[in-house]
Amino acid sequence: MAKTRPAPPESSRSATAAVAARASVADAKGSINLRIESTTRQLIDDAAAVLGKTRTEFMVESARRQAVDVLLDQRLFTLDSERYDAFMQALDNPPAPGPKLKALLRRTPAWQK
């Protein structure tokens, strides 16, 4: 049986709620201006026409679908029982910092120099 990871921490949940609240603002619209090569524009227009959509509809739907996929890839994954247990074990017992990490943490960040 596949298991999903535990609920995110409260700060992550509030960030998710904030994104949902922004998305629910009633019919708030804006514009995005893009400069693209004419061949890319034609490709988009051809694909939109095949689907019976306008260029804007096609681009917004495509970008929205990609954005959702990217965010879900960062927040949701499923594992079988064995891998879930191994994942939880790794989270609960992280390895000790090695010499390279220790050296990195001793360095002064570039923005503080």
HUWOBEL-V940105 format. One line per field, one symbol per residue. ss: DSSP state (H for helix, E for strand, L for the rest). phi: phi as a letter, one per 30 degrees, with the letter a starting at -180 (. if undefined). psi: psi as a letter, one per 20 degrees, with the letter a starting at -180 (. if undefined). A space follows every 50 residues. Layout:
BEGIN
ss = ???
phi = ???
psi = ???
END
This chain:
BEGIN
ss = LLEELLLLLHHHHHHHHHHHHHHLLLLLLLLLLLLLLHHHHHHHHHHHHH LLLLHHHHHHHHHHHHHHHHHHHHHLLEELHHHHHHHHHHHHLLLLLLHH HHHHHHLLLHHHL
phi = .dccddeddedddddddddddddcddhdbbbbcbcbddddddedddddde dicdededddddddddddedddddbbabbdedddddddddddbdddeddd dddddddddedcd
psi = pqqqrrqrrghhhhgghgghghhjpokpqaqppqoqqhhgghgggggggh ikrrggggggggggggggggghhiipqqqrgghgghghghghmqqqprhg gggghiqpqhii.
END
